[in-house]
Each structure stands twice: as C-alpha cells, then as structure tokens.
Amino acid sequence: ARHYTTLPLYDWRVSELVNLSHQCKARDSGFVRCDGHVRPGGTIWGPGSEAFDRTRSYELHSNLTLMALAHFYTGDELFAAKGVELARAWWLDEDTAMLPTLEFAHYSRPRGGRYFGVIEMKDLVWTLDAVALLRRTSSWTANDSRRMDSWCRAYGVWLNGSKERASRNNHGWYFAIQRASVAHCAGDTRSSIGVALGAHVDTYTTAKYITAAGLFPLERMRPRALHYHFFTSYALILAARALTSLGDEPRVRLISTALGRTLKLLNSWTLFMGRTERWAPLCQWARDYAPLYPHVIPDPQTLQKCSTLRQINAANPLLPTDPHSGVLPFSDMMW
C-alpha cells in the first residue's frame, strides 16, 4: 500500500479505445500505447484518478511548496508546521511514507518496462527545495532530518539503478535533475552532483539532441510536439538553475545557448498556431539568464510576448506553486 502506484499516461486497454488509432502501438502486456492520448485515470483530478497516486503526488508537491514559501515570507510557524506534517506523511512516518522506489509506477507494464515511470516524480525537485526551507524551522526536528536523509539516500540508490538514466528525450533531462536534487538532499558533495549533472549536459546539448534551429529531434515527431518542446525546455531551465548554484558557468552557457534557439523557435510556432502554452518559465529564464549571455538574448518579438503574458498567467487555474505555472525552484537559496 505504500508503493507509489500509477498506470502509464498513454497506455490503453484495447477495450477502452474509441476512435484512437493515431500513434498507437501494441504492447506485450495487452495494452496499446497511444502517444498524446491520456488514458482514463491519468488526468490530475480527472475521473478515475482517485484510484492512483498521480493526483495525490501533485497535491503534495504543490501544497508543501506553498507552505514552505508561506513560512519563508511571513515567518508564521503555522505554515511550517503544516509543511512538516505533509513531509512526514509522505516520506517519514513508517505507516504512511512512500517507499523509496517507483517500482509500481506504470505498473501495468512488465517490470522491465516500468522505468519510464521515473518522470512521475519530476516535481520532487521543487519539493526537496521546499524541504530545505522547512529544515530551518523550529517544527523540523533532528529525527526528521535523519529520516529525510535516509529516504533520499535510498531513493537515490534505486534511481541510479533505473534504466531511465539512459533515456535521451525529456525523460533523460528530468532524470538528471531529479538525481541531482535527491543527491543534494542525501548530503552528497557539490562536486559529485556537478559532475553527474554536467556529464548529462555535455552529451545532450549536442546537435544530435538539440539542433541549430532549436528543435528537439526526439520530440518533434510526436503528436504533441509543441507541448513536449516546452516541457523539455523547462527541464533545461532546471538544469541551468542547479548548475548556476554549483558555479558551473560554462555549462550554464551551453544550456542558455540551446534555450535561446528553442525559445525563438517556440515563439514562431505559437504565433503560427495561435497558441499561448505556458511561457512563464521560459520568460523567467529570458529575464534572469539572457542578459548574462548577450549572444542568446531573444528577439524583441519574443520579449514582447513575455511582457504581455502576465495577464494570461494570472488567470491560470493551476496552483501558484505548480511547476508549470512558472515558479521556478529556489535552489540558489539552498545550494
């Protein structure tokens, strides 16, 4: 009961398929993969989602981050106490804590194919930053620290043994930043974290994975190619934030150069399609990083888009601390 459990987002039983044939591929487990079509129970707060842990995880990540930030800005210990309560329920209490594994994420697949479920814990990057803030409060105890360190260490061991580390698309980026965040939580040295994350950046910012035009080749042919270009860009931003905190300026420059090209590309795509998507994280990157690297400053048209999106983002129905709403991790305060 303490295993994190979900079904794959895009895996459908044949009996569930209704006019869904595009990009569908049969699987040995009796499921059919329909890329871009979310199966029943997969949508956060959607029908059937109560049977699985994806919605509960989303709520945990968002609410714990909200409590930690509320305490940080107000000093009110009530917010910290609630945040610590949530952290204990999810990670620390023996009766309720999630086991440090994702063995049953995407559990309908054969065991050898479940490693794709690692991405379901991508928002751990935000939440462990929030935990770092809570560690400074009077509500957090030495025993909490010992248990949290132990959980992160055990999860890190499991994570490093996952085949997901070899994924070459957005999954690989989210694996790399998740591994860095968990290693930091477990008390690994800054140098070892930087080496591991830096190695991923060196490999996956090459032209094979990000073209000179800003395309992600492994995402461009998918049914939701625009979404996955935004989604992958968010992961690169997270990597840049972490490497900035670790003082690795050359690799931050590598990422920023790639992001500059992709941002210009996305602006042209969204203008053509009449779409807004979720620009806030990219606009924050443009504000924070582009001035440091003049050769990647976005074109004026893109910057104008960022300046006019505030009203759109203000009406976003997502929680204010949802990763996609544009609140980037604050690891520069922690690392």
C-alpha positions in Angstrom: 0.0 0.0 0.0 3.0 2.3 0.5 4.2 1.9 -3.1 3.7 4.9 -5.4 1.3 3.4 -8.0 0.0 4.7 -11.3 -0.9 3.5 -14.8 1.1 4.8 -17.8 -0.5 8.0 -19.2 -0.7 6.8 -22.8 -1.3 3.1 -22.3 -4.8 1.9 -23.1 -6.6 -1.4 -22.9 -7.9 -2.4 -26.3 -11.4 -2.4 -24.9 -11.1 1.3 -23.9 -10.1 2.5 -27.3 -12.7 4.7 -29.0 -11.6 6.2 -32.3 -8.0 6.3 -31.1 -5.7 4.8 -33.7 -3.2 7.7 -34.3 0.3 6.7 -33.0 -1.0 3.6 -31.2 1.4 0.7 -30.7 0.6 -2.7 -29.3 2.4 -3.9 -26.2 3.0 -7.4 -24.9 1.1 -6.7 -21.7 -2.2 -6.4 -23.5 -2.1 -2.6 -23.6 -1.9 -0.3 -26.6 0.3 2.9 -26.4 -1.4 5.9 -27.9 1.1 8.8 -27.6 -0.6 12.0 -26.7 -3.9 10.5 -25.6 -4.2 10.4 -21.8 -6.0 7.2 -20.6 -8.8 7.3 -18.0 -7.5 7.9 -14.5 -4.4 9.6 -15.8 -5.5 13.2 -15.7 -4.9 15.0 -12.4 -8.3 15.4 -10.6 -9.9 13.6 -13.6 -12.4 10.7 -13.4 -10.7 7.6 -12.0 -7.6 9.5 -10.8 -8.6 8.8 -7.1 -7.5 5.1 -7.6 -3.9 6.1 -8.2 -1.2 8.3 -6.8 -0.6 10.9 -9.5 -3.1 13.4 -8.2 -2.0 12.9 -4.6 1.6 13.5 -5.6 0.7 16.7 -7.5 -1.2 18.0 -4.4 1.7 17.1 -2.1 4.3 18.8 -4.3 2.2 22.0 -4.7 0.9 22.3 -1.1 4.2 21.5 0.6 6.0 24.1 -1.5 3.2 26.6 -0.8 3.6 26.0 3.0 7.4 26.4 2.9 7.2 29.6 0.9 4.5 31.0 3.1 6.6 30.5 6.2 9.7 31.8 4.4 8.0 35.1 3.6 5.8 35.6 6.7 7.8 33.8 9.5 4.5 32.3 10.7 5.3 28.9 12.2 1.8 27.6 11.5 2.8 27.3 7.8 6.0 25.5 8.7 4.1 23.1 11.0 1.7 22.2 8.2 4.5 21.7 5.7 6.4 19.4 8.1 3.2 17.5 8.7 2.9 16.9 4.9 6.5 15.9 4.6 6.2 13.4 7.5 3.1 11.8 6.0 4.7 11.4 2.6 8.3 10.4 3.4 8.9 9.9 7.1 6.2 8.2 9.0 6.5 4.4 8.9 2.8 3.8 8.5 2.2 6.2 5.6 5.6 7.0 3.9 6.1 6.3 0.3 8.7 3.6 -0.2 11.8 5.0 -1.8 11.2 3.3 -5.2 9.0 3.8 -8.3 8.7 0.1 -8.9 4.9 0.3 -9.3 4.7 3.5 -11.3 3.3 2.4 -14.7 2.7 -0.9 -13.0 0.6 -2.3 -15.9 3.8 -2.8 -17.9 6.2 -5.7 -17.4 8.7 -5.0 -14.7 11.4 -4.4 -17.3 9.5 -1.5 -18.9 8.4 0.4 -15.9 11.4 2.7 -15.6 9.5 5.3 -17.7 7.6 6.0 -14.5 10.5 7.8 -13.0 9.4 11.0 -14.7 6.3 11.0 -12.4 8.5 12.1 -9.6 10.0 15.0 -11.6 8.4 17.6 -9.3 10.5 16.3 -6.4 13.0 18.9 -7.5 10.6 21.6 -6.2 9.5 19.7 -3.1 13.0 19.0 -1.9 13.8 22.7 -2.2 10.8 23.3 0.0 12.1 20.7 2.5 15.4 22.5 2.6 13.5 25.6 3.7 11.5 23.6 6.3 14.7 22.2 7.8 15.5 25.7 9.0 12.2 26.0 11.0 11.5 25.0 14.6 8.9 22.5 13.5 11.5 20.3 11.8 13.5 18.0 14.2 16.8 16.3 14.1 14.9 13.0 13.7 13.1 14.4 10.7 16.5 15.2 9.1 17.9 11.7 9.7 14.8 10.1 8.2 14.7 12.5 5.2 18.4 12.0 4.5 17.9 8.2 4.7 14.9 8.3 2.3 16.7 10.4 -0.2 19.8 8.2 0.0 17.7 5.0 -0.5 15.7 6.5 -3.4 18.9 7.8 -5.0 20.3 4.2 -5.0 17.2 2.9 -6.6 17.2 5.8 -9.1 20.7 5.2 -10.1 19.9 1.6 -10.9 17.0 2.6 -13.2 17.2 2.3 -17.0 15.7 5.7 -17.2 19.2 7.2 -16.8 19.8 6.2 -20.5 16.7 8.0 -21.8 17.6 10.5 -24.5 14.4 12.7 -24.6 12.7 14.8 -21.9 12.8 11.8 -19.6 16.6 11.8 -19.6 16.7 15.5 -18.6 14.1 15.1 -15.8 16.0 12.0 -14.6 19.3 14.0 -14.4 17.8 16.9 -12.4 15.9 14.6 -10.1 19.0 12.7 -9.4 20.9 15.9 -8.6 18.2 17.1 -6.3 18.0 13.8 -4.4 21.8 13.6 -4.1 21.8 17.1 -2.6 19.1 16.1 -0.1 21.1 13.0 0.8 24.2 15.1 1.6 26.4 14.3 -1.4 29.2 16.7 -2.2 28.5 19.6 -4.5 31.4 18.4 -6.8 29.9 14.9 -7.2 26.5 16.4 -8.0 28.0 18.7 -10.5 30.0 16.0 -12.3 26.9 13.8 -12.8 24.7 16.6 -14.0 27.4 18.2 -16.1 28.0 14.9 -17.9 24.4 14.8 -18.9 24.6 18.4 -20.2 27.7 17.7 -22.2 26.1 14.8 -24.0 22.5 16.1 -24.5 23.2 19.7 -25.6 25.0 18.4 -28.7 23.5 18.9 -32.2 22.2 15.3 -32.2 19.7 16.1 -29.4 19.2 19.9 -29.9 19.5 21.2 -33.4 20.9 24.5 -34.5 17.3 25.6 -35.1 16.3 24.8 -31.5 14.5 21.5 -32.3 14.5 18.5 -30.0 14.6 15.7 -32.6 13.2 13.0 -30.4 10.1 15.2 -29.6 9.4 16.8 -33.0 7.6 13.8 -34.5 5.3 13.2 -31.5 1.6 14.2 -31.7 2.1 16.8 -29.0 5.4 18.1 -30.3 4.8 21.7 -29.3 3.9 20.6 -25.7 7.0 18.4 -25.4 9.3 21.2 -26.7 8.0 23.4 -23.9 8.2 20.5 -21.4 11.8 19.7 -22.3 12.8 23.3 -22.2 11.6 23.5 -18.6 13.9 20.7 -17.7 16.9 22.5 -19.3 16.0 25.6 -17.2 16.1 23.5 -14.1 19.5 22.2 -15.0 20.7 25.7 -15.6 19.4 26.8 -12.2 21.2 23.9 -10.4 24.4 24.5 -12.3 24.3 28.2 -11.6 24.1 27.3 -7.9 27.0 25.0 -8.3 29.1 27.6 -10.1 29.4 25.8 -13.4 29.2 28.8 -15.7 30.5 27.1 -18.9 27.6 24.6 -18.8 25.1 27.2 -17.9 26.3 29.0 -21.1 25.8 25.7 -23.1 22.2 25.4 -21.9 21.4 29.1 -22.4 22.7 29.0 -25.9 20.4 26.0 -26.7 17.4 27.6 -24.9 17.9 30.8 -26.8 17.4 29.0 -30.1 14.5 26.9 -28.8 12.7 30.0 -27.4 12.8 31.7 -30.7 11.5 28.6 -32.4 8.7 28.2 -30.0 7.7 31.8 -30.4 7.3 31.3 -34.2 5.4 28.1 -33.6 2.9 29.5 -31.2 2.3 32.6 -33.4 1.6 30.3 -36.3 -0.8 28.1 -34.3 -2.4 30.9 -32.2 -1.3 29.2 -29.0 0.0 30.6 -25.8 1.1 27.5 -23.9 2.9 28.0 -20.6 5.5 30.6 -21.4 6.2 31.8 -17.8 9.2 29.5 -17.1 10.9 30.5 -20.4 10.1 34.1 -19.8 11.7 33.9 -16.4 14.8 32.3 -18.0 14.9 35.1 -20.5 14.7 37.7 -17.7 17.3 36.0 -15.5 19.8 34.5 -17.9 19.7 36.1 -21.3 21.3 39.4 -20.0 24.2 37.3 -18.8 24.8 35.9 -22.3 24.2 38.6 -24.9 24.6 36.2 -27.8 21.4 34.4 -26.8 19.1 37.3 -26.0 15.8 36.5 -27.6 14.5 38.7 -30.4 12.3 41.7 -29.5 9.1 39.9 -30.7 9.7 37.1 -28.2 10.5 39.5 -25.3 7.3 41.4 -26.2 5.3 38.2 -25.8 6.8 37.7 -22.4 5.8 41.2 -21.3 2.2 40.7 -22.4 1.6 37.2 -20.9 1.3 38.4 -17.3 -2.5 38.7 -17.5 -2.8 35.3 -19.1 -0.6 33.7 -16.4 -2.6 35.5 -13.7 -5.7 33.7 -14.9 -4.0 30.3 -14.9 -6.2 27.9 -12.9 -3.2 25.9 -11.7 -2.0 26.3 -8.1 0.5 29.2 -7.9 3.3 26.8 -7.0 2.6 24.3 -9.7 5.8 23.8 -11.7 4.1 24.7 -15.0 2.8 28.0 -13.7 6.3 29.4 -13.8 7.5 29.4 -10.2 11.0 28.0 -10.7 12.9 26.2 -7.9 14.7 28.4 -5.5 17.7 26.2 -5.1 20.0 29.1 -5.4 18.9 29.9 -1.9 19.7 26.4 -0.7 22.8 25.3 -2.6 
